Amino acid sequence: MKEFARKQREENRIVGLVPTMGALHAGHLSLIKRARQQCSSVVASIFVNPTQFSPSEDFSKYPRNLPADTEKLESAGVHCLFLPEAKEIYPQGYSTYITVEGLSERLEGRLRPGHFRGVSTVVMKLLQIVQPQFAYFGRKDAQQATIISRMAKDLNLDSEIVVCAIQREPDGLAMSSRNVYLNVTDRQAATVLHRALQAAQLLLQNGIRDASSLQAAMHRVLKEESRAKVDYAEIVDAQTFEPLTHINRTAYVLIAAKFGETRLLDNMLVDFSDTGQLTAEL
Ligand code: AMP
């Protein structure tokens, strides 16, 4: 891969990296499409990163389907598929980890200790190996994308982090590799996440800005679905992930909930134009 990266630089190619853990769906392919628009050489990586899973999580049973993934990436026009092995990323004696402080301790970080340390470390390594000018991440994992952007800024990385829109199923469920774990009943129940965000969106569009009203509206919708075991429904500053009581700057409305054994995330980005006009994007 290092050789490929060197050749791309020699040929003055603009390299884009799309890191994934495989089990690809249209969400991943939207990142590839975006990369293809901006870059002359698109690298997709598939690596199920052991360091971001805790011992109790689903590392060994995480969905893997390399033949189908390869076909999807080829049809999407990827120029290079990077499939590192664990011993290549973490050779014997490996001992260097990246921690983005503060941001990594909140919400997902609090519920999944060590998760973002694993994510930041592997992304840093992929960026070092591939040396892309651009790297693409989905807003579906908003805290992850914010942590990676912070790391790139703090460590003066040459790669620009591009955060792409959430791709959804026709009924609103955010696409995720973990959706395949859902049985028919939980798959139906999981649409409640999108409906809860829509309830908050409606209030925002009607001028409501206080976080407690939005949270109450989300919890009302979430309560109607007894299969949803809610971890949080929070409103945070989009840079720091500190809770907001009043939405007066760029913010995320974030939900995490479990359906059976499957934990799902969803969010809405709340932004303001220069004229102060609010947008709430699902
Ligand atoms: P994963 O394979 O789950 O690690 O995801 C790889 C990348 O795809 C991450 O940057 C995710 O945020 C992104 N991604 C996953 N699901 C979606 C989605 N529904 N829409 C957009 N991007 C997504």
Residues whose N, C-alpha, C, O or C-beta is under 5 A from the ligand:
A	BS01	AMP	P19 T20 M21 G22 G27 H28 Y136 F137 G138 R139 K140 D141 C164 A165 I166 Q167 A174 M175 S176
